[in-house]
Amino acid sequence: MGRILAIDYGTKRTGIAVTDEMQIIASGLTTVETKELITFLKKYIATENVERFVVGLPKQMDNTASDSEVYIQKFLDQLTKSIPDIPVVRIDERFTSKMAFQTMIDSGLKKKQRQNKALIDEISATLILQSYLASNF
């Protein structure tokens, strides 16, 4: 079994989370500047066995695509051209940023630490991955 890598895509920063090889535990990996994302993913898959990518699907409350979906589609085109052998799965990411922020509060992080947007992106990617794992068991 290979790892599953989740991507919380943003126009400036992108949160990354991965599973263990057994696909049981989702852990935050890092946050990457979006302009370096494809390069980062290529380096990562060169050293780790990645079975699939899970990319957040941002939706409005009425179930329509959010404005950021345009940017994500461009990224997905680039991803599938750059790394064609790894399938991409989309999963609803509504409320992940709010849940990530609440997770930071619940874990006792100080206000200064909660203002770290990169950490919010990484936690959001982890929540996307946990949601994917839960939906497949």
N, C-alpha and C positions, 0 to 999 in steps of 0.2 A: 504494500500500500504506500501511496505517496502522500505528501502533505497537501492540504487545501489552503490556498492563500486568498485572503479576502482583501478587497480594495475599497476604501471609502474615498472616492475621487473628489478632489476639489481643484479649483482653478489655480490656486497657489501652492497648497500642500495636499498631500494624499496620505491617509492613514493606512497602514498595512498590518494585518494580523495573519497568523498561521496556526495550523493544527500541528500536533505531534504526528509521527509517522502512522500511528494507529487510528488517527482521525477521531480522537476522543476529547482532547483538551484544546480549546481555542485560547491563544495568547497573543497579546499585542507584540508586534515585532519592532516597528519603527514608524516614523513619519518622514516622508521624502518630499523634496521640492518636486512639484508636478513636472516641471520641465526635465527632470532627471529620472522620471519614473520608469520609462522603458529600459533605460540603461541599467537601473537598479534591478529590475525584474530579470533581465538577461543574466546579470551577474549572479543573482540569487539562484536561478534555476540551473546554473552551471555547477553549483555545489550542492544543491538540495533537490531531492526528487519531489516535484510538484505535480500532482495529478489533475488539479483543476483550479481555475480562478473563479472567485465569487465576487461579483461587482454589485455594489448597491444600486438599487433602482429607486430614485427619488420620485415620489408621487405627492400630488396635492390631496387634500382631504376628500375631494370629489372623485378621486381615483385617476385623474388625468396626470400626465407627465409634468414634472416641474420644469422651470426654465433652465435648470442646470443640465437637463437631459441632453440638450444639444451638444454641450461640451463633452459629456460622457460618451455620446455616440461617436464623436470624432476620435476620442481616445480608444474606444473599442475597435474602430477600423484600424487604427495604428497598431494596437495590440495583436489583433488577429493576423495582420500582415507580418509583424515582427516575430511573433511566437505562435505559429499556426498549429503546432502539435498539441497545445494544451487547451482543452475546451473552456468556455466561459459560461457561467451560470449567473443569472440576475436574481436578486432578491430584494424585496421591498425594504427600504431603509427609513421609512417614516419614523420620526421621533428618536432616532438613534443619538443625535446630538444632545437632545434634552435628557435622554436616559444616561448618556455618558457624563454629562454635567452632574446629574443627581448621584451617579456612582462615585464621582469625585467627592461630593459633599458627604455621602454616607461613609466613605472610607477615611474621613477625617482630614482631608487635605486642607491646608490653609488657603485663604482667599488668594494670595499671590500665586500659589501653585495652581489653583483652579483657573487662573487667567491664561494658562499655557495652552494656546489653541492647538499646538501640535499634539499635546497629550489627549485633548478631546478628540482629535481626528483618529488617533491610534485606538482609543477606547471605543469609538464609534465603529471602527473596522472590526474590532473584537466582538462587539454586539451583533454586527451583521453576520459574522462567522458563526457565532453561537446560535443565532436564529436559523441559519442554514442547516447546521448540524441537528438542531431540534426538529426541523421539518423533515429530515430524512431518516428519522428513527422511529 
